Amino acid sequence: MNKALSLLGLAKKAGRVAVGGEAVSGALYQGTARVVLTASDAAKNTLRRLTPYPDVRHIALPYPKEELGAAVGYQSCSILAVCDAGFAKALISALDRQRSLDKINQAIN
């Protein structure tokens, strides 16, 4: 498992992740969501939940629902929200590093 998914698991154990459509909608409504993450194969209907909240950062992850779900202890998960600024910052940093490494690997190959 990579660093970003490990951080998600840690944030979930700390109680700082809202998992699933209803929980994410609640976190968005309450203003506690810092970043919303969606699986690569999330349905368009799932993504519509984000429409009324343009101020919250949304990141489409390169992981399918099963891999994202496994990181947070579920069989499958298409949407989740990180509700802690520190975890959100660390997660975004890890994803940026991973994307940079992927670009370097593609340039080499």
N, C-alpha and C positions, 0 to 999 in steps of 0.2 A: 504494500500500500504506500502511496506517495505522501509527501508532507502535507499537502492540502487536505487530503482525505483524513489523515491522522488528526489534523487540527479540528476538523469537523467532529470527529469522534470524541475528542477531548472537550470541545465546547458542549456537545450533547450531554456528556457525563456531568458537566458543570451546571447543566440546566439552562444554558444560554442559547438553545436552538429550538425554534418552532418547526415541527415537522408535519407536512401535509397541508392541503389546501385550506381547511378550516382554521388550523392553528396559525398559518401564515397570514390569512385574512385578519384574524384577531390581532396579531402582532402589528400588522400594518395600520389597522384602525386605531390601536392604542398608541401608536408612534414609537414602539420599542424596537422595531426591525431596523437594523443598521445596513444590512445587505441581504438581498434575496437571491438565492441560487436555484437554478433549474437544471434538470438533467437534459442531456442532448436529445433524448427522445420524448420530451414532455409534450403533451397534447396542446393544441392551440387554445382549447378551452381553459386549461390550467394557466396559461400565460395571460389570459384576459383578466385574471385577478389583480394583475399589476397595473392595469390601465388607469385606475383612479389615483395612483400614487406615483407620479412622475419624479418626485424628489428622492425616492429611495433607489439606491444603486441596485441594478439587476445584472447578474453575471450568468450567462449561459455556459454551463460547464461542459467539458468534452467527455463526460462520463454518462453511461446509460443509467436508467432508473435502478437497475439491480445493483450496480457498483456504488452508486450514491446511497442507496438504502443500506447496503452492508456497512458502510462507513459510520452510520448513525444507529445501527442495531435493528434495522427493519429489513424485510424481504425486498421491498421496493419503495422508492421515494422519488417523486418527480419534482417536488418543490419544497424548499425549506428556507427559513430566515434565520440569520445569525443576529441575536439580540444583545450583543455586547460589543462595544466599540473596539476594545483591545483584540478580541478574537477576530472581528471583521478586518481590522488592519493587518493582522498577522496572516490571515487567510488570503487577502488580496496580494500581499507581498509574496507569499508562497506561490500563488498562481502566476504572478508576473515572472518570477524566477523560472518556473516550469516552462512557460511559454517562450522565454528567452532561450532556454536550453533546447527546446524543440526546434526553434528556428536555426540554431547553430548546427544541430544534428542534421537538419534538412539541407543546409548549405554544404556540409561535409559530404553527404551522400549524394 
